[in-house]
Amino acid sequence: MKPFPMAFARIQGEFSGTSWEAVAQRFDELRRENEDFAEHQYVRDIVTSVLDSGVADRLGVTTSMHDLVVVSLEVTGGFYETIKVHAPGPLTRVEPGCFVLTFSGRKKRRHGREVIEQHSITDAVPAFWRLVEDKFGITPVRSR
């Protein structure tokens, strides 16, 4: 798969994200205000799974337009490895019914420093958690 423009998010310095509850509320507002926003439901499903996971306090979140940018809050040193959940849009053209996850890290891991994965939206929540577990070592303690 070819890299997408602006596919990777890099966060350095102090992390100043938002709360998972605020992100959930924002996605709910967007869906109420725009019927076309239903195609973003998989992003909202991921947010719900984090809120239900018992580990939301270990994962930081911010948004970039309608994308989620997730970091491990257990990291220190001013550089955050990031997982980005891409919402549908012109910068992330994928096959119908699919979405993209990206990882940007400092350390070379099993799959490298920069990873792009395309998944079916029906696999969004499990795909997200597989990447979180693989890259951040964080596993939900409650049912997803």
C-alpha positions in Angstrom: 0.0 0.0 0.0 1.3 3.4 -0.9 1.8 6.0 1.9 -0.9 8.6 2.2 -0.2 12.3 2.4 -0.1 13.4 6.0 -0.5 9.8 7.1 1.7 10.0 10.2 1.2 12.1 13.3 4.2 13.1 15.4 3.8 14.6 18.8 6.7 16.0 20.7 6.9 18.0 24.0 4.1 18.0 26.5 1.0 16.1 25.3 -2.1 18.3 25.5 -4.9 16.2 24.2 -8.5 16.0 25.1 -10.6 13.5 27.0 -12.1 10.4 25.4 -15.5 11.6 26.7 -15.1 14.9 24.9 -14.2 13.1 21.6 -17.2 10.8 22.0 -19.5 13.8 22.5 -18.0 15.6 19.5 -18.5 12.6 17.2 -22.1 12.3 18.4 -22.7 16.0 17.6 -21.2 15.7 14.2 -23.4 12.7 13.4 -26.5 14.6 14.6 -25.6 17.6 12.5 -24.5 15.7 9.3 -26.2 12.6 8.0 -23.1 11.8 5.9 -21.1 11.5 9.0 -22.5 7.9 9.5 -19.5 6.7 7.5 -17.4 7.6 10.5 -19.2 5.3 12.9 -16.2 3.0 13.1 -14.2 5.8 14.6 -17.0 6.4 17.2 -17.0 2.6 17.9 -13.3 2.7 18.6 -13.8 5.6 21.0 -16.6 3.7 22.8 -14.3 0.6 23.1 -11.6 2.7 24.7 -14.1 4.2 27.2 -15.3 0.7 28.0 -11.8 -0.8 28.2 -10.7 0.2 31.7 -7.5 1.7 30.3 -8.7 5.0 28.9 -6.6 6.8 31.4 -3.4 5.1 29.9 -4.2 6.3 26.4 -4.1 10.0 25.4 -6.2 11.2 22.5 -6.5 14.3 20.3 -8.2 14.8 17.0 -6.9 16.0 13.6 -10.0 17.0 11.7 -12.0 13.8 12.1 -9.1 11.5 12.7 -8.1 10.2 16.1 -4.5 10.5 17.2 -3.7 8.2 20.1 -0.6 8.1 22.3 0.5 6.0 25.3 0.5 8.2 28.4 3.0 5.9 30.0 5.8 7.2 27.8 8.2 10.0 29.0 10.9 11.8 27.2 9.0 14.3 25.1 8.4 12.1 22.0 5.1 10.2 21.7 4.7 7.3 19.4 1.3 7.7 17.8 -1.5 5.6 16.4 -3.7 7.4 14.0 -7.2 6.2 13.1 -8.0 7.9 9.8 -11.5 8.9 9.0 -12.7 8.7 5.4 -11.5 11.7 3.3 -9.5 12.8 0.3 -6.2 12.2 2.0 -6.9 8.6 2.9 -8.4 7.1 -0.2 -9.0 3.4 0.5 -11.1 0.6 -0.8 -14.8 0.9 -0.1 -15.7 -0.3 3.4 -12.1 0.0 4.6 -10.2 2.4 6.8 -6.5 3.1 7.6 -4.5 2.8 10.8 -1.0 4.3 11.0 1.7 4.0 13.6 4.6 6.4 13.9 7.3 5.4 16.4 10.9 6.0 17.3 12.0 2.5 17.9 12.2 -0.1 15.1 9.7 -2.7 16.1 8.4 -5.8 14.5 6.9 -3.9 11.7 9.1 -0.8 11.7 8.9 2.8 12.7 6.1 3.7 10.4 3.2 1.3 9.7 0.2 1.7 7.4 -2.6 -0.9 7.7 -5.8 -1.0 5.8 -8.7 -2.8 7.5 -12.3 -3.5 6.9 -14.5 -1.1 9.0 -16.2 -4.2 10.4 -12.8 -5.0 12.0 -12.1 -1.5 13.2 -12.2 -2.1 17.0 -10.2 -5.4 17.0 -7.7 -3.9 14.5 -7.2 -0.8 16.7 -6.7 -2.9 19.9 -4.2 -5.2 18.1 -2.1 -2.2 17.2 -2.4 -0.7 20.7 -1.4 -4.0 22.3 1.5 -4.5 19.8 2.9 -1.0 19.9 2.1 0.3 23.3 1.8 -2.9 25.3 -1.6 -1.8 26.6 -4.4 -4.4 26.9 -8.0 -3.7 27.8 -9.0 -4.9 31.2 -12.7 -4.9 30.5 -14.8 -6.3 27.6 -14.5 -4.4 24.3 
